[in-house]
């Protein structure tokens, strides 16, 4: 309500479409987890330059997709809010993140869920447990 920002959340089919149509794909993964990314994700070293180029060219309607590690990764929302502050209007968050993408890749294959690099330890991107086990019976 009021000044609250509405954030668009998308699923894997939207990401597949974005890959085929060369949308701008950005990740919020930590530097030590950049070895396996969804195809067409811009390199983190190039992100600032690419965003600045869009700003300088007045391309605030560029379609941008942001993803993180998993569905609980709050860094995607922070990145989205920053981009909105820079004037971008067409931003979407793939909430499943690289974790969901790699699980789907494991089941349905690399061709359907392509990545830059490979990762065998899919749990590396899982969400951290929020509920303390000792309270469960």
Secondary structure, DSSP 8 states (H G I E B T S, - for coil): -TT----EEE-HHHHHHHHHTT-EEEE---GGG-SSEETTB--TTTHHHHHHHHHHTT-TT-EEEEE-SSTT-THHHHHHHHHHHTT--EEEEETTHHHHHHHHHHHH-TTTS-EES--S-GGGG-----S-GGG--
